[in-house]
Amino acid sequence: MTDVGGLGDRSFNDSAYAGMQRAARDFRGFIEVLQSRSAADYQPNLTALSNGRYDAIFAIGFLMNEDLAAVAGLHPKQRYAIIDAVVDRPNVTSVTFKEQDGSFLAGALAAMVSRTHDIAFLGGMDIPLLRKFEAGFIAGAREIDPRTVVRVKYVGSFDDVAAGKELANILYDSGSDIIFAAAGRAGLGAMDAVKDRSGDYVIGVDSNQDALVPGKVLTSMIKRVDVAVYRVAVAARRHAPLGGHLVLGLRDDGIALSDFRYTRAVVRPQMRKRLEAIRAAIVDSRIVVPFTREGLATFTPTPL
């Protein structure tokens, strides 16, 4: 079951669907998708799916946690999984990511590339999950250059493309030349805003969005929701469902930056080498990336 924004967001929901499609191909399985237009659809949709005897039912989005907990309690023999939230039920696999780690790499790259030393974070909703992206991005920029200005704005929605474009234009007009748009479908507004701006870039999120505006998407902070969905599907197919809480990060290839296919002229070899050194430092815990604003306040760069 998708979150609001639905299929076609070229981001979070589409990534989850790609994982389901891969599982369907590999196991010759049947998949069904119900799309949520609003939060009011969560519980009815989950209930409808729970009557279908599926091997696994996926709730794609943290906003569904309370509704899933209620429905899972009424259907104890049905297996569920939720992305980006933790539901403490024995028949639910909870999957979360270390978004702060990939965002740290995105912030470091933005600080290296920025001409104005002024970059921005554009989030969907100002909630703890998105603050992980925000804190990691700002900390990554500070790792490279503590003097870099990082502006922060939130759309207040994950599906308002027009508002995303309006806020992106405000940020660009204010002096930011790179925007990390972690806003679901609303982030497509930033992609649209950057098209005709010389020297400005956007950083994509969740899926590899580099080809949406080739040469203008500096990189994408890929959150492998497809990998998470596929791993849970494989376990369900083997009748060995994953229980508890699965956390994916850089070490598990659950988080990564895209390959700079269209921006290698800008992201020079020495920058890529430095990013690899930072990635290695995060994986082996020499850099501990903050995931809250409170943690960000005490973060200090780590000499490498």
N, C-alpha and C positions, 0 to 999 in steps of 0.2 A: 504494500500500500504506500503510494507516494505521499510526500508532504505537499503543502501548498506550493505552487510553482509547477508541479507536475512534470510529466515527460516533455521533453523539448527545452528544458532549462539549460541544456549544454553544460551542466554542472553536477550538482549533488544527486538529483533524482535520476538523471541519465546514466551516471556512473553506476548506481545501484542496479539499474535495469540491464546494463551491459554485463554485470556479473551474473544476473539471472539468465540472460540469453546464453552465456557461455555454459552454464550448468545445464540448460535445456539441450544444447547441442551435444555436449559430452555424454549425457545420460539419457538422451532421447526422452526428455521429460516434458511435462505440460506445465506451463506457467500462466498465471492470470494476474492482471494489474488493475487495481482500483485506484482512481486518482482522487485525492482530497482537495476540494475547492476551498474549504475552510476548516477550522478546528471542530466545527459541529459534525463533520463527516467522519472523524476518527473512530469513535466508538461504533457507530452503525456499520462502517466498512469492515472494521476488525471482526465484528460479530458475524457479518455475512460470510467472511472468509473462514471463520472458525467452524462453520457448518459444512465446509466443503471437503474435509478429511485430507488436507494437504500435508505433505511431509514436513514442510516448514512454512511459516508465515512471517514475512518481514515487515516491520514497521520502520519506515525510512524517515527518521527525524526525531529529535529530542522532545519536541512538543507533545508527542504521543505517549509519553511515559506513564502518566496517570491513567489514561484510557486503556493502555495495554495491560497495566497491572490489574485493572478491574476485569477485563475480558479474559485474561490468562487465568485468573482465579476461578472463573466460571467454567473453564475448559481445561482442566488439569492434565488431560491426556494429549492435548495438542501442543506441538512444539512451536515456539515463537523465537524471533530475534529482533532486536531493536538497535538501530544505529544512532550513536551520539548520546546515549543516555544509559543509565543503569536502572534496571527493574529487578527488584529482589524477589523473584519467583523461581521455583525450581525448574519450571518448564520454559524459562526465557534465557536466551543467550544475549548478553549485553555487549555491544562492541563500541569502544571509544578509541580515539586517536590522540597522538601527541602532536596536535596541530601547531603548538608553539614552536616545535623544533623545525618544521618546514618553514614556518613563518619567519623564524630567525634567519634562515638562509636567504629568504626573499628580501628581508630587510637589509642584510649585509650586501647583497647584490645591488639593491636600489641605492644604497649609500655610495657604493663604488662607481656606479654609472651616472648618478645625478650630476648635472652641470650646475644647478642652482643651490645644491646642498639643502634642498627643501623637498620633502617627499610626503606622501599622505596615505592614511589607512581609511578605506571606506567600507564600513561594516553594514550588515543587514539590520540586525536588532542588537541593542546594547544589553547583552545578557552574558552570563559567565562563559558560555561556550565561545562566543565571538571575542571575548576579552582575552582568551588564550591566543587567538590570532594576533590581536592588537599588541599584547605584551611581548610576544615573541618577535614581531616585526620591528617594534621600536628598539628592543634590546639588540637585535641583529644590526640595526643601523648604528647604534652606539658602539658596538664592537668594532666597527670600521672607523667611524668618525663621531665622537660624542657631540660635536658641534652641529651635526645635521638636525635640521628642524623637521619634526614629524607631526603633521596635522592629522586630526582624527575627527571623522564625522560618521554618523549612523543614519541610514535611510529610514529606519523604523519599520521596515518591511523586507521580505525576501522576494517579492514578486512585482514590485512597482518599478518597472524599467524607466519610466519617465522621470521619476524622482531620483533614481540612480544617476541618470544622465545630467540632470540639473545640478546635483551636488558635485558630481565629478567636474563639471565646467566651473563651478565656484572654486573648487580646489585648484584646478589648473590656472584660473585667472588670478588666484591669490599667490601664485609663485611655485607651487608644487609641479615638478616635471615628471614624477612617477607616482602612480596611484596603485596600491594593492587593494583590489576590489573583492572583498570576501562577503558577498551579499546575495548569493544564489542567482536567480533570474534577474533581480534588480541590478546585479553587477554587469549585465549586458548593456546597461545604459552607459557605463563607463567605457565599455568597448566602442560604443557608438560615438561617444564624446571625443575620443582620442584620434579618430580617423583622420581628421583634417588638421591636426596640430603638429607642426614641425618640431622635432626634438623632444616631444613628450611621449611617455609610454604608460602602459597599464600592465599590471601583473594579474594573471588569471588565478582561478582557484578551483579546487576539487577535481575537475577533469582537466585534461590537456586542452587548453583553450587557445593555444598559440596560433592555430590556423584561422581563427575567427577574424583577426585583423593582422595578416602576416606582416612581420616587421615592426608592428606597433605593440604587440604583446611581448614584453621583455622576457618573460618566462611564466610558467604556471606552477603554483604550489599544489601539487597533485595529492589529493587525499584518496587513497585507493579503496573507496567504498566498494568498487567492483570486486577487489580481492577479498574483502571481508565477507561480502555476500556469497561469493563462490566458496570460500572456506567453510562457511556454515552449511551451505548446500551439499558439499562433499560429505561432511559429517552426517548430515541427515540421510543422504543416499546410502551410506554405509551402516545406518541404524546405530550410529555412535554419536549422538548429538552432543555438541559442545555445550557445556554448562557454565554458569557463572559469568565472569567478566573477562573479555578478550580485549587487550590493549595493543594497538599497532603503532609503530613509530618508524624512525629511519632504519633501525636495525632489522626490522621485519619487512622492509620494503613497503610498508603501509603508507609512508609519507616520502615524497621526493619532489625535486624540481624537474621540470621538463628539460629537453635537451638543447634548447636555444637554436633550434633548426633554422629559424628565420632571423635571428639576431646575433649570429656569431661575429659579425663585423663590429658589433657594439660590445658584446660580452667577450672580451679578449682572453687569450690563453692564460695570462697571468691571473686574471680574475677567476677563471674556472679553477685554476690550481689552488687559489686561496679558498674558494668555496669548498673544495674537497678537503682541505686541511681543517676547516671549521666543522664540516660534517663529521669527520673522524673524531674531532675533539668532543662533539656532542654525543656520539655513539659510545665513546669510552668514558664519558662523564667528567672530562676535564672542563667542559662548559656545561653548566646546569642552567637551562633556559627557564626564565620565569613564565608562569602561566596566569598570573593575576596582576592587577595594578599594584597591589601591595608588594609583591615580589619584584616587580619592575623597579620600584622605588629604591630597592637596596641592591640592584644589579650593578656589578662593575665589570668592565671588559676584561677578558683573559688574554694575556700576551701569549702568542703562539710562535 
